[in-house]
Amino acid sequence: MATNFKTTLEKLEFDFEARSGYALNIVSGSTGKLYAQIIHGAPYDVFLAADQVRPERLVQNGAADSESRFTYAHGGLALWGPSRSEVTPDTLWEIDIARFALANPDLAPYGAASLQLLERYERVELLEPKFVYGESVGQTFAFIRTGNAELGFVAASQILALPEAHRGGYWLVPRQLHDPIAQDAVLLNRGVDNPVASAFLTYLRSDDAKEIIRESGYWNAYGDWVE
């Protein structure tokens, strides 16, 4: 499971297990790292990625069920400064930012979207010397939350999972400013005969699961934020 979805999946896990009686064993990490583990034989049954590219590659490589792939969430990007009362697009023009965190664009789709936005605003040249890269958006979130970076891009769902008093300042990035972060799920070959894997993917398509995902800070069908 992609790191950005960890808190949301914990909510889904609780609901799924209560409904089905099955138990899940969750492993989280960057999409790129999990993909590499899968193609090298890691014993996973289901892959919840933070993009569409890697699940499609697994299907093309014969490592996943071609009929099982579907989009389970559309991720949202946020610029976050927990020690600030307000963060806006203008914050990107501040010259006294010491460390700016984003996920590694080569490993994490949220990192690629972050870089795309900075390129759109022509801020890469100014901020690149200050970049602190997280292996995943989860590590990036930790960098910012612990003060190892004062500002950076994370998943909107990570901020909205915090108590409101602990969120600080953040800007929910309009999704038209970067390529969509469509997140796909796929049933891996190892999970084809696993009833728990099949049941969970069926549940993930349900209205109950979609509502939990929507309330966790992902785009809904109308392109609106839920806070």
mmCIF file of the C-alpha atoms, coordinates in Angstrom:
data_MODEL
# 
_entry.id   MODEL 
# 
loop_
_atom_site.group_PDB 
_atom_site.id 
_atom_site.type_symbol 
_atom_site.label_atom_id 
_atom_site.label_alt_id 
_atom_site.label_comp_id 
_atom_site.label_asym_id 
_atom_site.label_entity_id 
_atom_site.label_seq_id 
_atom_site.pdbx_PDB_ins_code 
_atom_site.Cartn_x 
_atom_site.Cartn_y 
_atom_site.Cartn_z 
_atom_site.occupancy 
_atom_site.B_iso_or_equiv 
_atom_site.pdbx_formal_charge 
_atom_site.auth_seq_id 
_atom_site.auth_comp_id 
_atom_site.auth_asym_id 
_atom_site.auth_atom_id 
_atom_site.pdbx_PDB_model_num 
ATOM 1   C CA . MET A 1 1   ? 0.000   0.000   0.000   1.00 0.00 ? 1   MET A CA 1 
ATOM 2   C CA . ALA A 1 2   ? 1.245   3.475   -0.897  1.00 0.00 ? 2   ALA A CA 1 
ATOM 3   C CA . THR A 1 3   ? 2.232   5.467   2.186   1.00 0.00 ? 3   THR A CA 1 
ATOM 4   C CA . ASN A 1 4   ? -0.147  8.351   1.509   1.00 0.00 ? 4   ASN A CA 1 
ATOM 5   C CA . PHE A 1 5   ? -3.093  5.982   1.954   1.00 0.00 ? 5   PHE A CA 1 
ATOM 6   C CA . LYS A 1 6   ? -1.984  4.517   5.288   1.00 0.00 ? 6   LYS A CA 1 
ATOM 7   C CA . THR A 1 7   ? -4.352  6.379   7.623   1.00 0.00 ? 7   THR A CA 1 
ATOM 8   C CA . THR A 1 8   ? -7.273  5.905   5.271   1.00 0.00 ? 8   THR A CA 1 
ATOM 9   C CA . LEU A 1 9   ? -6.554  2.208   4.874   1.00 0.00 ? 9   LEU A CA 1 
ATOM 10  C CA . GLU A 1 10  ? -6.530  1.795   8.636   1.00 0.00 ? 10  GLU A CA 1 
ATOM 11  C CA . LYS A 1 11  ? -10.121 3.093   8.668   1.00 0.00 ? 11  LYS A CA 1 
ATOM 12  C CA . LEU A 1 12  ? -11.037 0.793   5.796   1.00 0.00 ? 12  LEU A CA 1 
ATOM 13  C CA . GLU A 1 13  ? -9.312  -2.128  7.483   1.00 0.00 ? 13  GLU A CA 1 
ATOM 14  C CA . PHE A 1 14  ? -11.399 -1.688  10.625  1.00 0.00 ? 14  PHE A CA 1 
ATOM 15  C CA . ASP A 1 15  ? -14.635 -1.500  8.636   1.00 0.00 ? 15  ASP A CA 1 
ATOM 16  C CA . PHE A 1 16  ? -13.752 -4.396  6.317   1.00 0.00 ? 16  PHE A CA 1 
ATOM 17  C CA . GLU A 1 17  ? -12.705 -6.708  9.131   1.00 0.00 ? 17  GLU A CA 1 
ATOM 18  C CA . ALA A 1 18  ? -15.863 -5.920  11.099  1.00 0.00 ? 18  ALA A CA 1 
ATOM 19  C CA . ARG A 1 19  ? -18.029 -6.702  8.088   1.00 0.00 ? 19  ARG A CA 1 
ATOM 20  C CA . SER A 1 20  ? -16.189 -9.742  6.718   1.00 0.00 ? 20  SER A CA 1 
ATOM 21  C CA . GLY A 1 21  ? -14.483 -11.411 9.654   1.00 0.00 ? 21  GLY A CA 1 
ATOM 22  C CA . TYR A 1 22  ? -11.277 -11.493 7.620   1.00 0.00 ? 22  TYR A CA 1 
ATOM 23  C CA . ALA A 1 23  ? -7.980  -9.966  8.813   1.00 0.00 ? 23  ALA A CA 1 
ATOM 24  C CA . LEU A 1 24  ? -5.602  -7.891  6.698   1.00 0.00 ? 24  LEU A CA 1 
ATOM 25  C CA . ASN A 1 25  ? -1.810  -7.731  6.904   1.00 0.00 ? 25  ASN A CA 1 
ATOM 26  C CA . ILE A 1 26  ? -0.732  -4.295  5.689   1.00 0.00 ? 26  ILE A CA 1 
ATOM 27  C CA . VAL A 1 27  ? 2.689   -3.261  4.375   1.00 0.00 ? 27  VAL A CA 1 
ATOM 28  C CA . SER A 1 28  ? 3.259   0.401   3.450   1.00 0.00 ? 28  SER A CA 1 
ATOM 29  C CA . GLY A 1 29  ? 5.990   2.165   1.512   1.00 0.00 ? 29  GLY A CA 1 
ATOM 30  C CA . SER A 1 30  ? 6.631   4.323   -1.527  1.00 0.00 ? 30  SER A CA 1 
ATOM 31  C CA . THR A 1 31  ? 4.941   3.111   -4.685  1.00 0.00 ? 31  THR A CA 1 
ATOM 32  C CA . GLY A 1 32  ? 8.288   2.743   -6.429  1.00 0.00 ? 32  GLY A CA 1 
ATOM 33  C CA . LYS A 1 33  ? 9.823   0.715   -3.623  1.00 0.00 ? 33  LYS A CA 1 
ATOM 34  C CA . LEU A 1 34  ? 6.807   -1.584  -3.292  1.00 0.00 ? 34  LEU A CA 1 
ATOM 35  C CA . TYR A 1 35  ? 6.766   -2.114  -7.049  1.00 0.00 ? 35  TYR A CA 1 
ATOM 36  C CA . ALA A 1 36  ? 10.429  -3.129  -6.970  1.00 0.00 ? 36  ALA A CA 1 
ATOM 37  C CA . GLN A 1 37  ? 9.729   -5.549  -4.131  1.00 0.00 ? 37  GLN A CA 1 
ATOM 38  C CA . ILE A 1 38  ? 6.836   -7.112  -6.036  1.00 0.00 ? 38  ILE A CA 1 
ATOM 39  C CA . ILE A 1 39  ? 8.804   -7.734  -9.224  1.00 0.00 ? 39  ILE A CA 1 
ATOM 40  C CA . HIS A 1 40  ? 11.525  -9.327  -7.095  1.00 0.00 ? 40  HIS A CA 1 
ATOM 41  C CA . GLY A 1 41  ? 9.074   -11.762 -5.559  1.00 0.00 ? 41  GLY A CA 1 
ATOM 42  C CA . ALA A 1 42  ? 7.778   -10.121 -2.377  1.00 0.00 ? 42  ALA A CA 1 
ATOM 43  C CA . PRO A 1 43  ? 4.821   -12.166 -1.043  1.00 0.00 ? 43  PRO A CA 1 
ATOM 44  C CA . TYR A 1 44  ? 2.047   -9.621  -1.553  1.00 0.00 ? 44  TYR A CA 1 
ATOM 45  C CA . ASP A 1 45  ? -1.507  -10.377 -2.699  1.00 0.00 ? 45  ASP A CA 1 
ATOM 46  C CA . VAL A 1 46  ? -2.863  -6.900  -3.478  1.00 0.00 ? 46  VAL A CA 1 
ATOM 47  C CA . PHE A 1 47  ? -1.096  -3.700  -4.534  1.00 0.00 ? 47  PHE A CA 1 
ATOM 48  C CA . LEU A 1 48  ? -2.613  -0.299  -3.751  1.00 0.00 ? 48  LEU A CA 1 
ATOM 49  C CA . ALA A 1 49  ? -0.397  2.146   -5.627  1.00 0.00 ? 49  ALA A CA 1 
ATOM 50  C CA . ALA A 1 50  ? -0.295  5.936   -5.632  1.00 0.00 ? 50  ALA A CA 1 
ATOM 51  C CA . ASP A 1 51  ? -0.297  5.960   -9.433  1.00 0.00 ? 51  ASP A CA 1 
ATOM 52  C CA . GLN A 1 52  ? -1.634  4.039   -12.407 1.00 0.00 ? 52  GLN A CA 1 
ATOM 53  C CA . VAL A 1 53  ? 1.648   3.341   -14.145 1.00 0.00 ? 53  VAL A CA 1 
ATOM 54  C CA . ARG A 1 54  ? 3.070   0.641   -11.914 1.00 0.00 ? 54  ARG A CA 1 
ATOM 55  C CA . PRO A 1 55  ? -0.109  -1.448  -11.578 1.00 0.00 ? 55  PRO A CA 1 
ATOM 56  C CA . GLU A 1 56  ? -0.371  -1.350  -15.379 1.00 0.00 ? 56  GLU A CA 1 
ATOM 57  C CA . ARG A 1 57  ? 3.247   -2.476  -15.703 1.00 0.00 ? 57  ARG A CA 1 
ATOM 58  C CA . LEU A 1 58  ? 2.558   -5.403  -13.399 1.00 0.00 ? 58  LEU A CA 1 
ATOM 59  C CA . VAL A 1 59  ? -0.364  -6.412  -15.607 1.00 0.00 ? 59  VAL A CA 1 
ATOM 60  C CA . GLN A 1 60  ? 1.752   -6.066  -18.747 1.00 0.00 ? 60  GLN A CA 1 
ATOM 61  C CA . ASN A 1 61  ? 4.535   -8.122  -17.173 1.00 0.00 ? 61  ASN A CA 1 
ATOM 62  C CA . GLY A 1 62  ? 2.136   -10.895 -16.250 1.00 0.00 ? 62  GLY A CA 1 
ATOM 63  C CA . ALA A 1 63  ? 2.544   -10.315 -12.509 1.00 0.00 ? 63  ALA A CA 1 
ATOM 64  C CA . ALA A 1 64  ? -1.060  -9.223  -11.857 1.00 0.00 ? 64  ALA A CA 1 
ATOM 65  C CA . ASP A 1 65  ? -4.586  -10.102 -12.911 1.00 0.00 ? 65  ASP A CA 1 
ATOM 66  C CA . SER A 1 66  ? -5.446  -8.010  -15.963 1.00 0.00 ? 66  SER A CA 1 
ATOM 67  C CA . GLU A 1 67  ? -9.164  -7.867  -15.094 1.00 0.00 ? 67  GLU A CA 1 
ATOM 68  C CA . SER A 1 68  ? -8.675  -6.656  -11.532 1.00 0.00 ? 68  SER A CA 1 
ATOM 69  C CA . ARG A 1 69  ? -7.128  -3.208  -11.961 1.00 0.00 ? 69  ARG A CA 1 
ATOM 70  C CA . PHE A 1 70  ? -9.269  -0.196  -11.020 1.00 0.00 ? 70  PHE A CA 1 
ATOM 71  C CA . THR A 1 71  ? -8.887  3.331   -9.638  1.00 0.00 ? 71  THR A CA 1 
ATOM 72  C CA . TYR A 1 72  ? -9.706  3.399   -5.935  1.00 0.00 ? 72  TYR A CA 1 
ATOM 73  C CA . ALA A 1 73  ? -8.834  7.034   -5.123  1.00 0.00 ? 73  ALA A CA 1 
ATOM 74  C CA . HIS A 1 74  ? -7.789  10.359  -6.611  1.00 0.00 ? 74  HIS A CA 1 
ATOM 75  C CA . GLY A 1 75  ? -5.160  11.906  -4.399  1.00 0.00 ? 75  GLY A CA 1 
ATOM 76  C CA . GLY A 1 76  ? -4.860  15.569  -3.533  1.00 0.00 ? 76  GLY A CA 1 
ATOM 77  C CA . LEU A 1 77  ? -1.683  17.573  -3.006  1.00 0.00 ? 77  LEU A CA 1 
ATOM 78  C CA . ALA A 1 78  ? -1.197  20.124  -0.222  1.00 0.00 ? 78  ALA A CA 1 
ATOM 79  C CA . LEU A 1 79  ? 1.485   22.670  0.646   1.00 0.00 ? 79  LEU A CA 1 
ATOM 80  C CA . TRP A 1 80  ? 1.974   22.419  4.402   1.00 0.00 ? 80  TRP A CA 1 
ATOM 81  C CA . GLY A 1 81  ? 3.651   24.496  7.098   1.00 0.00 ? 81  GLY A CA 1 
ATOM 82  C CA . PRO A 1 82  ? 2.573   23.179  10.514  1.00 0.00 ? 82  PRO A CA 1 
ATOM 83  C CA . SER A 1 83  ? 4.215   26.041  12.415  1.00 0.00 ? 83  SER A CA 1 
ATOM 84  C CA . ARG A 1 84  ? 2.422   28.657  10.330  1.00 0.00 ? 84  ARG A CA 1 
ATOM 85  C CA . SER A 1 85  ? -1.065  30.051  10.710  1.00 0.00 ? 85  SER A CA 1 
ATOM 86  C CA . GLU A 1 86  ? -1.512  30.456  6.975   1.00 0.00 ? 86  GLU A CA 1 
ATOM 87  C CA . VAL A 1 87  ? -0.020  28.940  3.824   1.00 0.00 ? 87  VAL A CA 1 
ATOM 88  C CA . THR A 1 88  ? -0.965  30.177  0.336   1.00 0.00 ? 88  THR A CA 1 
ATOM 89  C CA . PRO A 1 89  ? 0.553   29.946  -3.158  1.00 0.00 ? 89  PRO A CA 1 
ATOM 90  C CA . ASP A 1 90  ? 2.440   33.161  -2.324  1.00 0.00 ? 90  ASP A CA 1 
ATOM 91  C CA . THR A 1 91  ? 4.344   31.224  0.343   1.00 0.00 ? 91  THR A CA 1 
ATOM 92  C CA . LEU A 1 92  ? 6.381   29.671  -2.488  1.00 0.00 ? 92  LEU A CA 1 
ATOM 93  C CA . TRP A 1 93  ? 7.909   33.103  -3.140  1.00 0.00 ? 93  TRP A CA 1 
ATOM 94  C CA . GLU A 1 94  ? 9.403   33.489  0.337   1.00 0.00 ? 94  GLU A CA 1 
ATOM 95  C CA . ILE A 1 95  ? 13.187  33.615  0.115   1.00 0.00 ? 95  ILE A CA 1 
ATOM 96  C CA . ASP A 1 96  ? 13.950  32.738  3.742   1.00 0.00 ? 96  ASP A CA 1 
ATOM 97  C CA . ILE A 1 97  ? 12.708  29.132  3.585   1.00 0.00 ? 97  ILE A CA 1 
ATOM 98  C CA . ALA A 1 98  ? 15.565  27.019  4.946   1.00 0.00 ? 98  ALA A CA 1 
ATOM 99  C CA . ARG A 1 99  ? 14.427  23.486  4.030   1.00 0.00 ? 99  ARG A CA 1 
ATOM 100 C CA . PHE A 1 100 ? 11.630  22.483  1.678   1.00 0.00 ? 100 PHE A CA 1 
ATOM 101 C CA . ALA A 1 101 ? 10.418  18.880  1.672   1.00 0.00 ? 101 ALA A CA 1 
ATOM 102 C CA . LEU A 1 102 ? 8.905   16.821  -1.094  1.00 0.00 ? 102 LEU A CA 1 
ATOM 103 C CA . ALA A 1 103 ? 8.739   13.140  -1.911  1.00 0.00 ? 103 ALA A CA 1 
ATOM 104 C CA . ASN A 1 104 ? 11.312  11.757  -4.341  1.00 0.00 ? 104 ASN A CA 1 
ATOM 105 C CA . PRO A 1 105 ? 9.765   12.365  -7.789  1.00 0.00 ? 105 PRO A CA 1 
ATOM 106 C CA . ASP A 1 106 ? 11.337  9.164   -9.127  1.00 0.00 ? 106 ASP A CA 1 
ATOM 107 C CA . LEU A 1 107 ? 9.737   6.992   -6.447  1.00 0.00 ? 107 LEU A CA 1 
ATOM 108 C CA . ALA A 1 108 ? 6.543   8.715   -5.367  1.00 0.00 ? 108 ALA A CA 1 
ATOM 109 C CA . PRO A 1 109 ? 3.733   10.101  -7.568  1.00 0.00 ? 109 PRO A CA 1 
ATOM 110 C CA . TYR A 1 110 ? 3.094   12.858  -5.011  1.00 0.00 ? 110 TYR A CA 1 
ATOM 111 C CA . GLY A 1 111 ? 6.706   13.919  -5.480  1.00 0.00 ? 111 GLY A CA 1 
ATOM 112 C CA . ALA A 1 112 ? 6.277   14.030  -9.247  1.00 0.00 ? 112 ALA A CA 1 
ATOM 113 C CA . ALA A 1 113 ? 3.137   16.152  -8.848  1.00 0.00 ? 113 ALA A CA 1 
ATOM 114 C CA . SER A 1 114 ? 4.968   18.461  -6.420  1.00 0.00 ? 114 SER A CA 1 
ATOM 115 C CA . LEU A 1 115 ? 7.797   19.024  -8.884  1.00 0.00 ? 115 LEU A CA 1 
ATOM 116 C CA . GLN A 1 116 ? 5.338   19.598  -11.698 1.00 0.00 ? 116 GLN A CA 1 
ATOM 117 C CA . LEU A 1 117 ? 3.596   22.308  -9.680  1.00 0.00 ? 117 LEU A CA 1 
ATOM 118 C CA . LEU A 1 118 ? 6.886   24.010  -8.797  1.00 0.00 ? 118 LEU A CA 1 
ATOM 119 C CA . GLU A 1 119 ? 7.876   23.969  -12.466 1.00 0.00 ? 119 GLU A CA 1 
ATOM 120 C CA . ARG A 1 120 ? 4.515   25.482  -13.358 1.00 0.00 ? 120 ARG A CA 1 
ATOM 121 C CA . TYR A 1 121 ? 5.164   28.323  -10.903 1.00 0.00 ? 121 TYR A CA 1 
ATOM 122 C CA . GLU A 1 122 ? 8.832   28.575  -11.977 1.00 0.00 ? 122 GLU A CA 1 
ATOM 123 C CA . ARG A 1 123 ? 10.068  28.040  -8.416  1.00 0.00 ? 123 ARG A CA 1 
ATOM 124 C CA . VAL A 1 124 ? 12.398  25.065  -8.940  1.00 0.00 ? 124 VAL A CA 1 
ATOM 125 C CA . GLU A 1 125 ? 15.548  27.139  -9.427  1.00 0.00 ? 125 GLU A CA 1 
ATOM 126 C CA . LEU A 1 126 ? 14.948  29.083  -6.201  1.00 0.00 ? 126 LEU A CA 1 
ATOM 127 C CA . LEU A 1 127 ? 13.901  26.151  -4.023  1.00 0.00 ? 127 LEU A CA 1 
ATOM 128 C CA . GLU A 1 128 ? 15.944  23.218  -5.352  1.00 0.00 ? 128 GLU A CA 1 
ATOM 129 C CA . PRO A 1 129 ? 19.025  23.979  -3.191  1.00 0.00 ? 129 PRO A CA 1 
ATOM 130 C CA . LYS A 1 130 ? 16.698  23.741  -0.182  1.00 0.00 ? 130 LYS A CA 1 
ATOM 131 C CA . PHE A 1 131 ? 15.001  20.474  -1.173  1.00 0.00 ? 131 PHE A CA 1 
ATOM 132 C CA . VAL A 1 132 ? 14.836  17.634  1.342   1.00 0.00 ? 132 VAL A CA 1 
ATOM 133 C CA . TYR A 1 133 ? 13.601  14.467  -0.359  1.00 0.00 ? 133 TYR A CA 1 
ATOM 134 C CA . GLY A 1 134 ? 11.539  11.838  1.390   1.00 0.00 ? 134 GLY A CA 1 
ATOM 135 C CA . GLU A 1 135 ? 11.570  8.310   0.028   1.00 0.00 ? 135 GLU A CA 1 
ATOM 136 C CA . SER A 1 136 ? 7.789   8.444   0.226   1.00 0.00 ? 136 SER A CA 1 
ATOM 137 C CA . VAL A 1 137 ? 5.157   11.046  0.977   1.00 0.00 ? 137 VAL A CA 1 
ATOM 138 C CA . GLY A 1 138 ? 4.938   9.464   4.435   1.00 0.00 ? 138 GLY A CA 1 
ATOM 139 C CA . GLN A 1 139 ? 8.590   10.204  5.143   1.00 0.00 ? 139 GLN A CA 1 
ATOM 140 C CA . THR A 1 140 ? 8.136   13.693  3.711   1.00 0.00 ? 140 THR A CA 1 
ATOM 141 C CA . PHE A 1 141 ? 5.241   14.273  6.092   1.00 0.00 ? 141 PHE A CA 1 
ATOM 142 C CA . ALA A 1 142 ? 7.469   13.153  8.986   1.00 0.00 ? 142 ALA A CA 1 
ATOM 143 C CA . PHE A 1 143 ? 10.256  15.536  7.919   1.00 0.00 ? 143 PHE A CA 1 
ATOM 144 C CA . ILE A 1 144 ? 7.887   18.487  8.070   1.00 0.00 ? 144 ILE A CA 1 
ATOM 145 C CA . ARG A 1 145 ? 6.041   17.449  11.196  1.00 0.00 ? 145 ARG A CA 1 
ATOM 146 C CA . THR A 1 146 ? 9.285   16.979  13.171  1.00 0.00 ? 146 THR A CA 1 
ATOM 147 C CA . GLY A 1 147 ? 10.757  20.296  12.032  1.00 0.00 ? 147 GLY A CA 1 
ATOM 148 C CA . ASN A 1 148 ? 13.415  18.843  9.726   1.00 0.00 ? 148 ASN A CA 1 
ATOM 149 C CA . ALA A 1 149 ? 11.780  20.929  7.008   1.00 0.00 ? 149 ALA A CA 1 
ATOM 150 C CA . GLU A 1 150 ? 9.614   23.957  7.640   1.00 0.00 ? 150 GLU A CA 1 
ATOM 151 C CA . LEU A 1 151 ? 7.494   23.654  4.531   1.00 0.00 ? 151 LEU A CA 1 
ATOM 152 C CA . GLY A 1 152 ? 6.714   21.151  1.812   1.00 0.00 ? 152 GLY A CA 1 
ATOM 153 C CA . PHE A 1 153 ? 4.242   19.138  -0.216  1.00 0.00 ? 153 PHE A CA 1 
ATOM 154 C CA . VAL A 1 154 ? 2.345   16.218  1.297   1.00 0.00 ? 154 VAL A CA 1 
ATOM 155 C CA . ALA A 1 155 ? -0.896  14.372  0.636   1.00 0.00 ? 155 ALA A CA 1 
ATOM 156 C CA . ALA A 1 156 ? -3.957  16.351  1.663   1.00 0.00 ? 156 ALA A CA 1 
ATOM 157 C CA . SER A 1 157 ? -5.269  13.243  3.394   1.00 0.00 ? 157 SER A CA 1 
ATOM 158 C CA . GLN A 1 158 ? -2.300  13.281  5.786   1.00 0.00 ? 158 GLN A CA 1 
ATOM 159 C CA . ILE A 1 159 ? -3.098  16.786  6.996   1.00 0.00 ? 159 ILE A CA 1 
ATOM 160 C CA . LEU A 1 160 ? -6.826  16.195  7.262   1.00 0.00 ? 160 LEU A CA 1 
ATOM 161 C CA . ALA A 1 161 ? -6.161  13.120  9.396   1.00 0.00 ? 161 ALA A CA 1 
ATOM 162 C CA . LEU A 1 162 ? -4.690  15.398  12.081  1.00 0.00 ? 162 LEU A CA 1 
ATOM 163 C CA . PRO A 1 163 ? -6.796  17.105  14.754  1.00 0.00 ? 163 PRO A CA 1 
ATOM 164 C CA . GLU A 1 164 ? -7.714  20.534  13.438  1.00 0.00 ? 164 GLU A CA 1 
ATOM 165 C CA . ALA A 1 165 ? -5.686  22.282  16.149  1.00 0.00 ? 165 ALA A CA 1 
ATOM 166 C CA . HIS A 1 166 ? -2.516  20.498  14.961  1.00 0.00 ? 166 HIS A CA 1 
ATOM 167 C CA . ARG A 1 167 ? -2.825  21.117  11.243  1.00 0.00 ? 167 ARG A CA 1 
ATOM 168 C CA . GLY A 1 168 ? -1.162  24.529  11.084  1.00 0.00 ? 168 GLY A CA 1 
ATOM 169 C CA . GLY A 1 169 ? -1.251  26.324  7.765   1.00 0.00 ? 169 GLY A CA 1 
ATOM 170 C CA . TYR A 1 170 ? -1.888  24.506  4.509   1.00 0.00 ? 170 TYR A CA 1 
ATOM 171 C CA . TRP A 1 171 ? -2.968  25.130  0.942   1.00 0.00 ? 171 TRP A CA 1 
ATOM 172 C CA . LEU A 1 172 ? -5.054  22.485  -0.804  1.00 0.00 ? 172 LEU A CA 1 
ATOM 173 C CA . VAL A 1 173 ? -3.671  22.593  -4.338  1.00 0.00 ? 173 VAL A CA 1 
ATOM 174 C CA . PRO A 1 174 ? -6.324  22.810  -7.087  1.00 0.00 ? 174 PRO A CA 1 
ATOM 175 C CA . ARG A 1 175 ? -6.068  19.583  -9.024  1.00 0.00 ? 175 ARG A CA 1 
ATOM 176 C CA . GLN A 1 176 ? -5.890  21.333  -12.411 1.00 0.00 ? 176 GLN A CA 1 
ATOM 177 C CA . LEU A 1 177 ? -2.402  22.578  -11.459 1.00 0.00 ? 177 LEU A CA 1 
ATOM 178 C CA . HIS A 1 178 ? -0.806  19.142  -11.803 1.00 0.00 ? 178 HIS A CA 1 
ATOM 179 C CA . ASP A 1 179 ? -1.476  15.845  -13.519 1.00 0.00 ? 179 ASP A CA 1 
ATOM 180 C CA . PRO A 1 180 ? -4.108  13.739  -11.743 1.00 0.00 ? 180 PRO A CA 1 
ATOM 181 C CA . ILE A 1 181 ? -2.864  11.509  -8.943  1.00 0.00 ? 181 ILE A CA 1 
ATOM 182 C CA . ALA A 1 182 ? -5.107  8.610   -9.853  1.00 0.00 ? 182 ALA A CA 1 
ATOM 183 C CA . GLN A 1 183 ? -4.361  5.689   -7.562  1.00 0.00 ? 183 GLN A CA 1 
ATOM 184 C CA . ASP A 1 184 ? -4.955  2.163   -8.846  1.00 0.00 ? 184 ASP A CA 1 
ATOM 185 C CA . ALA A 1 185 ? -5.380  -1.164  -7.093  1.00 0.00 ? 185 ALA A CA 1 
ATOM 186 C CA . VAL A 1 186 ? -4.563  -4.527  -8.639  1.00 0.00 ? 186 VAL A CA 1 
ATOM 187 C CA . LEU A 1 187 ? -4.763  -8.177  -7.631  1.00 0.00 ? 187 LEU A CA 1 
ATOM 188 C CA . LEU A 1 188 ? -1.324  -9.764  -7.820  1.00 0.00 ? 188 LEU A CA 1 
ATOM 189 C CA . ASN A 1 189 ? -0.822  -13.310 -9.064  1.00 0.00 ? 189 ASN A CA 1 
ATOM 190 C CA . ARG A 1 190 ? -0.131  -14.572 -5.553  1.00 0.00 ? 190 ARG A CA 1 
ATOM 191 C CA . GLY A 1 191 ? -3.544  -13.340 -4.434  1.00 0.00 ? 191 GLY A CA 1 
ATOM 192 C CA . VAL A 1 192 ? -5.660  -14.795 -7.242  1.00 0.00 ? 192 VAL A CA 1 
ATOM 193 C CA . ASP A 1 193 ? -6.737  -17.776 -5.140  1.00 0.00 ? 193 ASP A CA 1 
ATOM 194 C CA . ASN A 1 194 ? -6.841  -15.854 -1.855  1.00 0.00 ? 194 ASN A CA 1 
ATOM 195 C CA . PRO A 1 195 ? -10.467 -15.200 -0.811  1.00 0.00 ? 195 PRO A CA 1 
ATOM 196 C CA . VAL A 1 196 ? -9.393  -12.395 1.542   1.00 0.00 ? 196 VAL A CA 1 
ATOM 197 C CA . ALA A 1 197 ? -7.695  -10.504 -1.292  1.00 0.00 ? 197 ALA A CA 1 
ATOM 198 C CA . SER A 1 198 ? -10.705 -10.836 -3.580  1.00 0.00 ? 198 SER A CA 1 
ATOM 199 C CA . ALA A 1 199 ? -13.125 -9.871  -0.817  1.00 0.00 ? 199 ALA A CA 1 
ATOM 200 C CA . PHE A 1 200 ? -11.113 -6.778  0.064   1.00 0.00 ? 200 PHE A CA 1 
ATOM 201 C CA . LEU A 1 201 ? -10.977 -5.533  -3.527  1.00 0.00 ? 201 LEU A CA 1 
ATOM 202 C CA . THR A 1 202 ? -14.728 -6.053  -3.821  1.00 0.00 ? 202 THR A CA 1 
ATOM 203 C CA . TYR A 1 203 ? -15.197 -4.084  -0.606  1.00 0.00 ? 203 TYR A CA 1 
ATOM 204 C CA . LEU A 1 204 ? -12.903 -1.309  -1.877  1.00 0.00 ? 204 LEU A CA 1 
ATOM 205 C CA . ARG A 1 205 ? -15.355 -0.720  -4.739  1.00 0.00 ? 205 ARG A CA 1 
ATOM 206 C CA . SER A 1 206 ? -18.333 -0.456  -2.383  1.00 0.00 ? 206 SER A CA 1 
ATOM 207 C CA . ASP A 1 207 ? -20.183 2.756   -1.547  1.00 0.00 ? 207 ASP A CA 1 
ATOM 208 C CA . ASP A 1 208 ? -19.206 2.390   2.113   1.00 0.00 ? 208 ASP A CA 1 
ATOM 209 C CA . ALA A 1 209 ? -15.510 2.263   1.233   1.00 0.00 ? 209 ALA A CA 1 
ATOM 210 C CA . LYS A 1 210 ? -15.825 5.142   -1.230  1.00 0.00 ? 210 LYS A CA 1 
ATOM 211 C CA . GLU A 1 211 ? -17.401 7.314   1.459   1.00 0.00 ? 211 GLU A CA 1 
ATOM 212 C CA . ILE A 1 212 ? -14.552 6.606   3.884   1.00 0.00 ? 212 ILE A CA 1 
ATOM 213 C CA . ILE A 1 213 ? -12.030 7.440   1.161   1.00 0.00 ? 213 ILE A CA 1 
ATOM 214 C CA . ARG A 1 214 ? -13.852 10.657  0.245   1.00 0.00 ? 214 ARG A CA 1 
ATOM 215 C CA . GLU A 1 215 ? -14.054 11.801  3.855   1.00 0.00 ? 215 GLU A CA 1 
ATOM 216 C CA . SER A 1 216 ? -10.335 11.144  4.304   1.00 0.00 ? 216 SER A CA 1 
ATOM 217 C CA . GLY A 1 217 ? -9.296  13.973  1.990   1.00 0.00 ? 217 GLY A CA 1 
ATOM 218 C CA . TYR A 1 218 ? -9.399  12.563  -1.514  1.00 0.00 ? 218 TYR A CA 1 
ATOM 219 C CA . TRP A 1 219 ? -11.222 14.159  -4.409  1.00 0.00 ? 219 TRP A CA 1 
ATOM 220 C CA . ASN A 1 220 ? -14.843 13.164  -4.720  1.00 0.00 ? 220 ASN A CA 1 
ATOM 221 C CA . ALA A 1 221 ? -16.643 12.568  -7.992  1.00 0.00 ? 221 ALA A CA 1 
ATOM 222 C CA . TYR A 1 222 ? -17.381 16.283  -8.399  1.00 0.00 ? 222 TYR A CA 1 
ATOM 223 C CA . GLY A 1 223 ? -13.842 17.517  -7.860  1.00 0.00 ? 223 GLY A CA 1 
ATOM 224 C CA . ASP A 1 224 ? -14.591 19.014  -4.465  1.00 0.00 ? 224 ASP A CA 1 
ATOM 225 C CA . TRP A 1 225 ? -12.528 18.818  -1.299  1.00 0.00 ? 225 TRP A CA 1 
ATOM 226 C CA . VAL A 1 226 ? -13.967 17.246  1.798   1.00 0.00 ? 226 VAL A CA 1 
ATOM 227 C CA . GLU A 1 227 ? -12.733 18.709  5.083   1.00 0.00 ? 227 GLU A CA 1 
# 
